[in-house]
Amino acid sequence: KLAIILNGKYREELFDADEKSQYYSENNNEYLANTDNMFQNIQKHLSFLIPPLKSGERKDILFGSNGSSTSLQYSINYRNFFTVTNGTLQIKMVHPKTIKDAGINIKSDYFNLGFFSDEHVWNDDSKIATIDTTLYEGQTICIPPYWLYSFKFTNETFLWSTSYNTYMTDIATIHH
């Protein structure tokens, strides 16, 4: 288990007390840059996923309180891998063609290169066609660029994320 301190409290205290399932953590790449030794085993096992002519790499670890979900988002990175290191993760994905057909509004954050929607696909009344899957400990999924996705965490879920870009991807997405 990771014991990450957030605002003077341990992660377990904050997330375990979250009865509304509203807390999750992502974009921890600065934290990971200072703790590379902790995650060397994960990186070693996933090293075969690194594309030739890699121009950039972004690592993250995501976790959340039981039942919390991430916002609906997509990435423009060439390869986006997510590995469940602990627990179970539910995923809802939306095909890029469906985004346009359903009239889903995307908000762009060009500073962080993030693309988000306010749509909440975990509601029972959501009319958005999704592809649903569940990942278990040790499983990895690759989510292609421009596919919207949202994760739903269970109590003990930890998710390792690695995204890669190549020089050709940098050229193709230069308009962003």
Rosetta constraint file for C-alpha pairs under 8 A:
AtomPair CA 3 CA 10 HARMONIC 6.08 0.50
AtomPair CA 3 CA 11 HARMONIC 6.10 0.50
AtomPair CA 3 CA 12 HARMONIC 7.28 0.50
AtomPair CA 4 CA 10 HARMONIC 5.81 0.50
AtomPair CA 4 CA 11 HARMONIC 5.42 0.50
AtomPair CA 5 CA 9 HARMONIC 5.44 0.50
AtomPair CA 5 CA 10 HARMONIC 4.57 0.50
AtomPair CA 5 CA 11 HARMONIC 5.93 0.50
AtomPair CA 6 CA 10 HARMONIC 6.13 0.50
AtomPair CA 6 CA 11 HARMONIC 6.33 0.50
AtomPair CA 9 CA 13 HARMONIC 6.51 0.50
AtomPair CA 9 CA 14 HARMONIC 6.76 0.50
AtomPair CA 10 CA 14 HARMONIC 6.63 0.50
AtomPair CA 11 CA 15 HARMONIC 5.95 0.50
AtomPair CA 12 CA 16 HARMONIC 5.51 0.50
AtomPair CA 13 CA 17 HARMONIC 6.13 0.50
AtomPair CA 14 CA 18 HARMONIC 6.48 0.50
AtomPair CA 15 CA 23 HARMONIC 6.62 0.50
AtomPair CA 15 CA 64 HARMONIC 6.65 0.50
AtomPair CA 15 CA 65 HARMONIC 4.51 0.50
AtomPair CA 15 CA 66 HARMONIC 7.47 0.50
AtomPair CA 16 CA 65 HARMONIC 6.33 0.50
AtomPair CA 16 CA 66 HARMONIC 7.48 0.50
AtomPair CA 16 CA 155 HARMONIC 7.58 0.50
AtomPair CA 18 CA 22 HARMONIC 6.91 0.50
AtomPair CA 18 CA 23 HARMONIC 7.12 0.50
AtomPair CA 18 CA 65 HARMONIC 6.35 0.50
AtomPair CA 18 CA 66 HARMONIC 7.78 0.50
AtomPair CA 21 CA 65 HARMONIC 5.74 0.50
AtomPair CA 21 CA 66 HARMONIC 5.95 0.50
AtomPair CA 21 CA 67 HARMONIC 5.16 0.50
AtomPair CA 21 CA 68 HARMONIC 4.34 0.50
AtomPair CA 21 CA 69 HARMONIC 7.78 0.50
AtomPair CA 22 CA 65 HARMONIC 7.11 0.50
AtomPair CA 22 CA 68 HARMONIC 5.27 0.50
AtomPair CA 22 CA 69 HARMONIC 7.48 0.50
AtomPair CA 23 CA 64 HARMONIC 5.67 0.50
AtomPair CA 23 CA 65 HARMONIC 5.66 0.50
AtomPair CA 23 CA 68 HARMONIC 6.15 0.50
AtomPair CA 24 CA 62 HARMONIC 7.30 0.50
AtomPair CA 24 CA 63 HARMONIC 5.66 0.50
AtomPair CA 24 CA 64 HARMONIC 3.73 0.50
AtomPair CA 24 CA 65 HARMONIC 6.17 0.50
AtomPair CA 24 CA 68 HARMONIC 6.44 0.50
AtomPair CA 24 CA 69 HARMONIC 7.18 0.50
AtomPair CA 24 CA 70 HARMONIC 7.08 0.50
AtomPair CA 25 CA 61 HARMONIC 7.98 0.50
AtomPair CA 25 CA 62 HARMONIC 5.44 0.50
AtomPair CA 25 CA 63 HARMONIC 5.49 0.50
AtomPair CA 25 CA 64 HARMONIC 6.00 0.50
AtomPair CA 26 CA 60 HARMONIC 6.79 0.50
AtomPair CA 26 CA 61 HARMONIC 6.38 0.50
AtomPair CA 26 CA 62 HARMONIC 4.78 0.50
AtomPair CA 26 CA 63 HARMONIC 7.17 0.50
AtomPair CA 27 CA 60 HARMONIC 5.90 0.50
AtomPair CA 27 CA 61 HARMONIC 7.45 0.50
AtomPair CA 27 CA 62 HARMONIC 7.66 0.50
AtomPair CA 28 CA 32 HARMONIC 6.27 0.50
AtomPair CA 28 CA 59 HARMONIC 7.96 0.50
AtomPair CA 28 CA 60 HARMONIC 5.32 0.50
AtomPair CA 28 CA 61 HARMONIC 6.21 0.50
AtomPair CA 28 CA 62 HARMONIC 7.65 0.50
AtomPair CA 29 CA 33 HARMONIC 6.05 0.50
AtomPair CA 29 CA 58 HARMONIC 7.12 0.50
AtomPair CA 29 CA 59 HARMONIC 5.68 0.50
AtomPair CA 29 CA 60 HARMONIC 5.05 0.50
AtomPair CA 29 CA 61 HARMONIC 7.69 0.50
AtomPair CA 30 CA 34 HARMONIC 6.79 0.50
AtomPair CA 31 CA 35 HARMONIC 6.58 0.50
AtomPair CA 32 CA 36 HARMONIC 5.87 0.50
AtomPair CA 32 CA 59 HARMONIC 7.27 0.50
AtomPair CA 32 CA 60 HARMONIC 6.87 0.50
AtomPair CA 32 CA 61 HARMONIC 7.88 0.50
AtomPair CA 35 CA 39 HARMONIC 7.39 0.50
AtomPair CA 36 CA 40 HARMONIC 6.34 0.50
AtomPair CA 39 CA 43 HARMONIC 6.36 0.50
AtomPair CA 40 CA 44 HARMONIC 5.98 0.50
AtomPair CA 41 CA 45 HARMONIC 6.27 0.50
AtomPair CA 42 CA 46 HARMONIC 6.30 0.50
AtomPair CA 43 CA 47 HARMONIC 5.87 0.50
AtomPair CA 46 CA 50 HARMONIC 7.79 0.50
AtomPair CA 50 CA 54 HARMONIC 7.13 0.50
AtomPair CA 50 CA 164 HARMONIC 7.12 0.50
AtomPair CA 51 CA 164 HARMONIC 7.37 0.50
AtomPair CA 51 CA 166 HARMONIC 7.24 0.50
AtomPair CA 52 CA 166 HARMONIC 7.47 0.50
AtomPair CA 53 CA 166 HARMONIC 5.58 0.50
AtomPair CA 53 CA 167 HARMONIC 6.49 0.50
AtomPair CA 54 CA 164 HARMONIC 6.74 0.50
AtomPair CA 54 CA 165 HARMONIC 5.81 0.50
AtomPair CA 54 CA 166 HARMONIC 4.41 0.50
AtomPair CA 54 CA 167 HARMONIC 6.69 0.50
AtomPair CA 55 CA 164 HARMONIC 7.57 0.50
AtomPair CA 55 CA 165 HARMONIC 5.56 0.50
AtomPair CA 55 CA 166 HARMONIC 4.77 0.50
AtomPair CA 55 CA 167 HARMONIC 5.46 0.50
AtomPair CA 55 CA 170 HARMONIC 7.92 0.50
AtomPair CA 56 CA 164 HARMONIC 5.66 0.50
AtomPair CA 56 CA 165 HARMONIC 5.06 0.50
AtomPair CA 56 CA 166 HARMONIC 6.78 0.50
AtomPair CA 57 CA 162 HARMONIC 6.99 0.50
AtomPair CA 57 CA 163 HARMONIC 5.62 0.50
AtomPair CA 57 CA 164 HARMONIC 4.58 0.50
AtomPair CA 57 CA 165 HARMONIC 6.49 0.50
AtomPair CA 58 CA 161 HARMONIC 7.96 0.50
AtomPair CA 58 CA 162 HARMONIC 5.61 0.50
AtomPair CA 58 CA 163 HARMONIC 5.15 0.50
AtomPair CA 58 CA 164 HARMONIC 6.56 0.50
AtomPair CA 59 CA 160 HARMONIC 7.55 0.50
AtomPair CA 59 CA 161 HARMONIC 5.59 0.50
AtomPair CA 59 CA 162 HARMONIC 4.55 0.50
AtomPair CA 59 CA 163 HARMONIC 6.60 0.50
AtomPair CA 60 CA 160 HARMONIC 6.03 0.50
AtomPair CA 60 CA 161 HARMONIC 4.96 0.50
AtomPair CA 60 CA 162 HARMONIC 6.48 0.50
AtomPair CA 61 CA 158 HARMONIC 6.90 0.50
AtomPair CA 61 CA 159 HARMONIC 5.49 0.50
AtomPair CA 61 CA 160 HARMONIC 4.62 0.50
AtomPair CA 61 CA 161 HARMONIC 5.89 0.50
AtomPair CA 62 CA 158 HARMONIC 5.88 0.50
AtomPair CA 62 CA 159 HARMONIC 4.97 0.50
AtomPair CA 62 CA 160 HARMONIC 6.52 0.50
AtomPair CA 62 CA 161 HARMONIC 7.51 0.50
AtomPair CA 63 CA 153 HARMONIC 6.92 0.50
AtomPair CA 63 CA 156 HARMONIC 7.95 0.50
AtomPair CA 63 CA 157 HARMONIC 5.87 0.50
AtomPair CA 63 CA 158 HARMONIC 4.88 0.50
AtomPair CA 63 CA 159 HARMONIC 6.29 0.50
AtomPair CA 64 CA 68 HARMONIC 6.00 0.50
AtomPair CA 64 CA 69 HARMONIC 7.66 0.50
AtomPair CA 64 CA 153 HARMONIC 5.79 0.50
AtomPair CA 64 CA 154 HARMONIC 7.48 0.50
AtomPair CA 64 CA 155 HARMONIC 7.35 0.50
AtomPair CA 64 CA 157 HARMONIC 7.13 0.50
AtomPair CA 64 CA 158 HARMONIC 7.91 0.50
AtomPair CA 65 CA 153 HARMONIC 6.68 0.50
AtomPair CA 65 CA 154 HARMONIC 6.80 0.50
AtomPair CA 65 CA 155 HARMONIC 5.74 0.50
AtomPair CA 66 CA 153 HARMONIC 5.79 0.50
AtomPair CA 66 CA 154 HARMONIC 4.39 0.50
AtomPair CA 66 CA 155 HARMONIC 4.17 0.50
AtomPair CA 66 CA 156 HARMONIC 7.64 0.50
AtomPair CA 67 CA 152 HARMONIC 6.09 0.50
AtomPair CA 67 CA 153 HARMONIC 5.46 0.50
AtomPair CA 67 CA 154 HARMONIC 5.63 0.50
AtomPair CA 67 CA 155 HARMONIC 7.48 0.50
AtomPair CA 68 CA 152 HARMONIC 5.70 0.50
AtomPair CA 68 CA 153 HARMONIC 5.62 0.50
AtomPair CA 68 CA 154 HARMONIC 7.64 0.50
AtomPair CA 69 CA 150 HARMONIC 6.67 0.50
AtomPair CA 69 CA 151 HARMONIC 5.33 0.50
AtomPair CA 69 CA 152 HARMONIC 4.18 0.50
AtomPair CA 69 CA 153 HARMONIC 6.21 0.50
AtomPair CA 70 CA 150 HARMONIC 5.35 0.50
AtomPair CA 70 CA 151 HARMONIC 5.36 0.50
AtomPair CA 70 CA 152 HARMONIC 6.67 0.50
AtomPair CA 71 CA 116 HARMONIC 6.81 0.50
AtomPair CA 71 CA 117 HARMONIC 6.93 0.50
AtomPair CA 71 CA 118 HARMONIC 7.12 0.50
AtomPair CA 71 CA 119 HARMONIC 7.97 0.50
AtomPair CA 71 CA 120 HARMONIC 7.33 0.50
AtomPair CA 71 CA 150 HARMONIC 5.86 0.50
AtomPair CA 71 CA 151 HARMONIC 7.92 0.50
AtomPair CA 72 CA 116 HARMONIC 5.78 0.50
AtomPair CA 72 CA 117 HARMONIC 5.36 0.50
AtomPair CA 72 CA 118 HARMONIC 7.00 0.50
AtomPair CA 72 CA 119 HARMONIC 6.71 0.50
AtomPair CA 72 CA 120 HARMONIC 7.00 0.50
AtomPair CA 72 CA 121 HARMONIC 7.54 0.50
AtomPair CA 72 CA 148 HARMONIC 6.04 0.50
AtomPair CA 72 CA 149 HARMONIC 5.37 0.50
AtomPair CA 72 CA 150 HARMONIC 4.79 0.50
AtomPair CA 73 CA 114 HARMONIC 7.40 0.50
AtomPair CA 73 CA 115 HARMONIC 5.49 0.50
AtomPair CA 73 CA 116 HARMONIC 4.26 0.50
AtomPair CA 73 CA 117 HARMONIC 6.15 0.50
AtomPair CA 73 CA 147 HARMONIC 7.97 0.50
AtomPair CA 73 CA 148 HARMONIC 4.99 0.50
AtomPair CA 73 CA 149 HARMONIC 5.51 0.50
AtomPair CA 73 CA 150 HARMONIC 6.66 0.50
AtomPair CA 74 CA 114 HARMONIC 7.12 0.50
AtomPair CA 74 CA 115 HARMONIC 5.54 0.50
AtomPair CA 74 CA 116 HARMONIC 6.68 0.50
AtomPair CA 74 CA 145 HARMONIC 6.76 0.50
AtomPair CA 74 CA 146 HARMONIC 5.34 0.50
AtomPair CA 74 CA 147 HARMONIC 5.57 0.50
AtomPair CA 74 CA 148 HARMONIC 4.54 0.50
AtomPair CA 74 CA 149 HARMONIC 6.26 0.50
AtomPair CA 75 CA 80 HARMONIC 7.72 0.50
AtomPair CA 75 CA 113 HARMONIC 7.68 0.50
AtomPair CA 75 CA 114 HARMONIC 6.54 0.50
AtomPair CA 75 CA 115 HARMONIC 6.70 0.50
AtomPair CA 75 CA 145 HARMONIC 5.32 0.50
AtomPair CA 75 CA 146 HARMONIC 5.81 0.50
AtomPair CA 75 CA 147 HARMONIC 7.46 0.50
AtomPair CA 75 CA 148 HARMONIC 7.94 0.50
AtomPair CA 76 CA 113 HARMONIC 7.90 0.50
AtomPair CA 76 CA 145 HARMONIC 4.79 0.50
AtomPair CA 76 CA 146 HARMONIC 5.88 0.50
AtomPair CA 76 CA 173 HARMONIC 7.36 0.50
AtomPair CA 77 CA 145 HARMONIC 5.83 0.50
AtomPair CA 77 CA 163 HARMONIC 6.34 0.50
AtomPair CA 77 CA 164 HARMONIC 6.08 0.50
AtomPair CA 77 CA 165 HARMONIC 5.45 0.50
AtomPair CA 77 CA 169 HARMONIC 7.33 0.50
AtomPair CA 78 CA 144 HARMONIC 7.17 0.50
AtomPair CA 78 CA 145 HARMONIC 6.12 0.50
AtomPair CA 78 CA 163 HARMONIC 7.43 0.50
AtomPair CA 78 CA 164 HARMONIC 5.94 0.50
AtomPair CA 78 CA 165 HARMONIC 5.09 0.50
AtomPair CA 78 CA 166 HARMONIC 6.92 0.50
AtomPair CA 78 CA 169 HARMONIC 6.20 0.50
AtomPair CA 79 CA 142 HARMONIC 6.88 0.50
AtomPair CA 79 CA 143 HARMONIC 7.31 0.50
AtomPair CA 79 CA 144 HARMONIC 6.43 0.50
AtomPair CA 79 CA 145 HARMONIC 7.13 0.50
AtomPair CA 79 CA 163 HARMONIC 5.48 0.50
AtomPair CA 79 CA 164 HARMONIC 5.19 0.50
AtomPair CA 79 CA 165 HARMONIC 6.77 0.50
AtomPair CA 80 CA 142 HARMONIC 5.43 0.50
AtomPair CA 80 CA 143 HARMONIC 5.47 0.50
AtomPair CA 80 CA 144 HARMONIC 6.50 0.50
AtomPair CA 80 CA 145 HARMONIC 7.41 0.50
AtomPair CA 80 CA 161 HARMONIC 7.35 0.50
AtomPair CA 80 CA 162 HARMONIC 6.07 0.50
AtomPair CA 80 CA 163 HARMONIC 4.37 0.50
AtomPair CA 80 CA 164 HARMONIC 6.64 0.50
AtomPair CA 81 CA 140 HARMONIC 6.67 0.50
AtomPair CA 81 CA 141 HARMONIC 5.67 0.50
AtomPair CA 81 CA 142 HARMONIC 4.50 0.50
AtomPair CA 81 CA 143 HARMONIC 6.55 0.50
AtomPair CA 81 CA 161 HARMONIC 5.71 0.50
AtomPair CA 81 CA 162 HARMONIC 5.28 0.50
AtomPair CA 81 CA 163 HARMONIC 6.10 0.50
AtomPair CA 82 CA 140 HARMONIC 5.44 0.50
AtomPair CA 82 CA 141 HARMONIC 5.37 0.50
AtomPair CA 82 CA 142 HARMONIC 6.49 0.50
AtomPair CA 82 CA 143 HARMONIC 7.97 0.50
AtomPair CA 82 CA 159 HARMONIC 6.48 0.50
AtomPair CA 82 CA 160 HARMONIC 5.65 0.50
AtomPair CA 82 CA 161 HARMONIC 4.53 0.50
AtomPair CA 82 CA 162 HARMONIC 6.58 0.50
AtomPair CA 83 CA 137 HARMONIC 7.88 0.50
AtomPair CA 83 CA 138 HARMONIC 6.53 0.50
AtomPair CA 83 CA 139 HARMONIC 5.68 0.50
AtomPair CA 83 CA 140 HARMONIC 4.20 0.50
AtomPair CA 83 CA 141 HARMONIC 6.60 0.50
AtomPair CA 83 CA 159 HARMONIC 5.59 0.50
AtomPair CA 83 CA 160 HARMONIC 5.02 0.50
AtomPair CA 83 CA 161 HARMONIC 6.40 0.50
AtomPair CA 84 CA 88 HARMONIC 7.09 0.50
AtomPair CA 84 CA 89 HARMONIC 7.14 0.50
AtomPair CA 84 CA 135 HARMONIC 6.83 0.50
AtomPair CA 84 CA 136 HARMONIC 6.28 0.50
AtomPair CA 84 CA 137 HARMONIC 4.97 0.50
AtomPair CA 84 CA 138 HARMONIC 5.53 0.50
AtomPair CA 84 CA 139 HARMONIC 5.79 0.50
AtomPair CA 84 CA 140 HARMONIC 6.56 0.50
AtomPair CA 84 CA 157 HARMONIC 7.15 0.50
AtomPair CA 84 CA 158 HARMONIC 5.99 0.50
AtomPair CA 84 CA 159 HARMONIC 4.56 0.50
AtomPair CA 84 CA 160 HARMONIC 6.27 0.50
AtomPair CA 85 CA 137 HARMONIC 5.35 0.50
AtomPair CA 85 CA 138 HARMONIC 5.67 0.50
AtomPair CA 85 CA 139 HARMONIC 7.97 0.50
AtomPair CA 85 CA 157 HARMONIC 7.46 0.50
AtomPair CA 85 CA 158 HARMONIC 5.55 0.50
AtomPair CA 85 CA 159 HARMONIC 5.78 0.50
AtomPair CA 85 CA 160 HARMONIC 6.66 0.50
AtomPair CA 86 CA 136 HARMONIC 7.73 0.50
AtomPair CA 86 CA 137 HARMONIC 5.05 0.50
AtomPair CA 86 CA 138 HARMONIC 7.52 0.50
AtomPair CA 86 CA 156 HARMONIC 6.37 0.50
AtomPair CA 86 CA 157 HARMONIC 5.10 0.50
AtomPair CA 86 CA 158 HARMONIC 5.10 0.50
AtomPair CA 86 CA 159 HARMONIC 7.24 0.50
AtomPair CA 87 CA 136 HARMONIC 6.36 0.50
AtomPair CA 87 CA 137 HARMONIC 5.57 0.50
AtomPair CA 87 CA 154 HARMONIC 6.76 0.50
AtomPair CA 87 CA 155 HARMONIC 7.45 0.50
AtomPair CA 87 CA 156 HARMONIC 5.08 0.50
AtomPair CA 87 CA 157 HARMONIC 4.14 0.50
AtomPair CA 87 CA 158 HARMONIC 6.64 0.50
AtomPair CA 88 CA 134 HARMONIC 7.08 0.50
AtomPair CA 88 CA 135 HARMONIC 5.81 0.50
AtomPair CA 88 CA 136 HARMONIC 4.71 0.50
AtomPair CA 88 CA 137 HARMONIC 6.31 0.50
AtomPair CA 88 CA 153 HARMONIC 7.00 0.50
AtomPair CA 88 CA 154 HARMONIC 6.11 0.50
AtomPair CA 88 CA 156 HARMONIC 7.68 0.50
AtomPair CA 88 CA 157 HARMONIC 5.70 0.50
AtomPair CA 89 CA 134 HARMONIC 5.62 0.50
AtomPair CA 89 CA 135 HARMONIC 5.14 0.50
AtomPair CA 89 CA 136 HARMONIC 6.50 0.50
AtomPair CA 89 CA 151 HARMONIC 6.70 0.50
AtomPair CA 89 CA 152 HARMONIC 5.98 0.50
AtomPair CA 89 CA 153 HARMONIC 5.42 0.50
AtomPair CA 89 CA 154 HARMONIC 6.66 0.50
AtomPair CA 89 CA 157 HARMONIC 6.61 0.50
AtomPair CA 90 CA 132 HARMONIC 7.44 0.50
AtomPair CA 90 CA 133 HARMONIC 6.02 0.50
AtomPair CA 90 CA 134 HARMONIC 4.44 0.50
AtomPair CA 90 CA 135 HARMONIC 6.42 0.50
AtomPair CA 90 CA 151 HARMONIC 5.78 0.50
AtomPair CA 90 CA 152 HARMONIC 5.05 0.50
AtomPair CA 90 CA 153 HARMONIC 6.75 0.50
AtomPair CA 91 CA 132 HARMONIC 5.69 0.50
AtomPair CA 91 CA 133 HARMONIC 5.33 0.50
AtomPair CA 91 CA 134 HARMONIC 6.03 0.50
AtomPair CA 91 CA 135 HARMONIC 7.82 0.50
AtomPair CA 91 CA 149 HARMONIC 6.83 0.50
AtomPair CA 91 CA 150 HARMONIC 5.79 0.50
AtomPair CA 91 CA 151 HARMONIC 4.75 0.50
AtomPair CA 91 CA 152 HARMONIC 6.37 0.50
AtomPair CA 92 CA 121 HARMONIC 7.39 0.50
AtomPair CA 92 CA 130 HARMONIC 5.80 0.50
AtomPair CA 92 CA 131 HARMONIC 5.64 0.50
AtomPair CA 92 CA 132 HARMONIC 4.64 0.50
AtomPair CA 92 CA 133 HARMONIC 6.71 0.50
AtomPair CA 92 CA 149 HARMONIC 5.54 0.50
AtomPair CA 92 CA 150 HARMONIC 5.38 0.50
AtomPair CA 92 CA 151 HARMONIC 6.69 0.50
AtomPair CA 93 CA 130 HARMONIC 5.33 0.50
AtomPair CA 93 CA 131 HARMONIC 5.06 0.50
AtomPair CA 93 CA 132 HARMONIC 6.44 0.50
AtomPair CA 93 CA 147 HARMONIC 6.61 0.50
AtomPair CA 93 CA 148 HARMONIC 5.49 0.50
AtomPair CA 93 CA 149 HARMONIC 4.28 0.50
AtomPair CA 93 CA 150 HARMONIC 6.62 0.50
AtomPair CA 94 CA 98 HARMONIC 6.52 0.50
AtomPair CA 94 CA 99 HARMONIC 6.98 0.50
AtomPair CA 94 CA 128 HARMONIC 7.83 0.50
AtomPair CA 94 CA 129 HARMONIC 6.73 0.50
AtomPair CA 94 CA 130 HARMONIC 4.98 0.50
AtomPair CA 94 CA 131 HARMONIC 6.39 0.50
AtomPair CA 94 CA 147 HARMONIC 5.77 0.50
AtomPair CA 94 CA 148 HARMONIC 4.92 0.50
AtomPair CA 94 CA 149 HARMONIC 6.29 0.50
AtomPair CA 95 CA 99 HARMONIC 6.74 0.50
AtomPair CA 95 CA 130 HARMONIC 7.58 0.50
AtomPair CA 95 CA 146 HARMONIC 7.96 0.50
AtomPair CA 95 CA 147 HARMONIC 5.32 0.50
AtomPair CA 95 CA 148 HARMONIC 6.78 0.50
AtomPair CA 96 CA 100 HARMONIC 7.08 0.50
AtomPair CA 96 CA 146 HARMONIC 5.89 0.50
AtomPair CA 96 CA 147 HARMONIC 5.27 0.50
AtomPair CA 96 CA 148 HARMONIC 7.07 0.50
AtomPair CA 97 CA 101 HARMONIC 6.35 0.50
AtomPair CA 98 CA 102 HARMONIC 5.71 0.50
AtomPair CA 98 CA 128 HARMONIC 8.00 0.50
AtomPair CA 98 CA 129 HARMONIC 7.36 0.50
AtomPair CA 99 CA 103 HARMONIC 6.12 0.50
AtomPair CA 99 CA 104 HARMONIC 5.27 0.50
AtomPair CA 99 CA 148 HARMONIC 7.97 0.50
AtomPair CA 100 CA 104 HARMONIC 6.43 0.50
AtomPair CA 102 CA 128 HARMONIC 6.93 0.50
AtomPair CA 104 CA 117 HARMONIC 7.12 0.50
AtomPair CA 104 CA 119 HARMONIC 7.36 0.50
AtomPair CA 105 CA 117 HARMONIC 5.94 0.50
AtomPair CA 105 CA 118 HARMONIC 7.53 0.50
AtomPair CA 106 CA 115 HARMONIC 6.28 0.50
AtomPair CA 106 CA 116 HARMONIC 5.41 0.50
AtomPair CA 106 CA 117 HARMONIC 4.83 0.50
AtomPair CA 106 CA 118 HARMONIC 7.86 0.50
AtomPair CA 107 CA 115 HARMONIC 5.67 0.50
AtomPair CA 107 CA 116 HARMONIC 5.13 0.50
AtomPair CA 107 CA 117 HARMONIC 6.02 0.50
AtomPair CA 108 CA 113 HARMONIC 7.33 0.50
AtomPair CA 108 CA 114 HARMONIC 6.05 0.50
AtomPair CA 108 CA 115 HARMONIC 4.63 0.50
AtomPair CA 108 CA 116 HARMONIC 6.52 0.50
AtomPair CA 109 CA 113 HARMONIC 5.50 0.50
AtomPair CA 109 CA 114 HARMONIC 4.93 0.50
AtomPair CA 109 CA 115 HARMONIC 6.07 0.50
AtomPair CA 110 CA 114 HARMONIC 6.52 0.50
AtomPair CA 110 CA 176 HARMONIC 6.94 0.50
AtomPair CA 113 CA 176 HARMONIC 7.67 0.50
AtomPair CA 120 CA 126 HARMONIC 7.12 0.50
AtomPair CA 121 CA 126 HARMONIC 5.58 0.50
AtomPair CA 121 CA 128 HARMONIC 6.87 0.50
AtomPair CA 121 CA 130 HARMONIC 7.98 0.50
AtomPair CA 121 CA 150 HARMONIC 7.76 0.50
AtomPair CA 122 CA 126 HARMONIC 7.16 0.50
AtomPair CA 135 CA 139 HARMONIC 5.93 0.50
AtomPair CA 135 CA 140 HARMONIC 7.41 0.50
AtomPair CA 135 CA 141 HARMONIC 7.94 0.50
AtomPair CA 143 CA 147 HARMONIC 6.87 0.50
AtomPair CA 153 CA 157 HARMONIC 5.81 0.50
AtomPair CA 165 CA 169 HARMONIC 5.97 0.50
AtomPair CA 165 CA 170 HARMONIC 6.80 0.50
AtomPair CA 166 CA 170 HARMONIC 6.33 0.50
AtomPair CA 167 CA 171 HARMONIC 6.44 0.50
AtomPair CA 168 CA 172 HARMONIC 6.17 0.50
AtomPair CA 169 CA 173 HARMONIC 6.04 0.50
AtomPair CA 170 CA 174 HARMONIC 5.85 0.50
